[in-house]
Amino acid sequence: MALAVLEIVAMILSTIGLIGAAAATGMPMWRVTAFIGENIIVMETLWEGLWMNCFRQANIRMQCKVYDSLLILPPDLQAARGLMCCSLALAFLGLMIATMGMQCTSCIRDNDRAKSIILIISGCLIIMASICVLIPVSWTGNVIIRDFYNPLLLDAQRRELGEALYIGWVTSAFLFAGGCIFACRSVPEDKNSQRLLYSRNAQHVGYQPHVLQRLPSSVRSRSDYV
């Protein structure tokens, strides 16, 4: 019963992580313009994401534009595109595999060993998905903080951490927790191998012929001479 509850908790955490990863991938709020200088209008906001950038000004509706080329993006956002897509694929595949190994499902009945192996594989995939989320989010955050305190850059070139980065960090934690619960699973011994080993031992123990050894002629009991 406790294992079934843990599996459900891991499934919920991993599902929340998958939704968060999808949200962070599609959101344009990865890098937000920091309005620091006195000549910049405070009501203007510029968001830069993986697929588009959005601009919003006072009393004007938000305008978004998809990037014309991948080469326009900086290296951290270019890598973030691929890693976030890999994280979505790994998390989705891990959840699909986990559904076959959970105790509440009817797949692979009466085979606890196979179910445990399936859950361990799904847990490893989900942990890999959490790493694929953590790397681009942390990389982009490091670049933003480094450029923010760079005295050689203008105020208009400095950015702040966007909401998508915070969602990515939380998402990575959810995926890692769910994957660890799935992966930290003990694999029971195979019953078929135990039966085969027992049957082989029974064959060796069942019949043990006794070999009569003939004593040499010099070794005889005293009763032979009476």
Summary of the structure (lengths in Angstrom):
residues: 226
radius of gyration: 32.5
end to end distance: 78.6
largest distance: 132.0
contacts: 664
relative contact order: 0.17
helix: 60%
strand: 8%
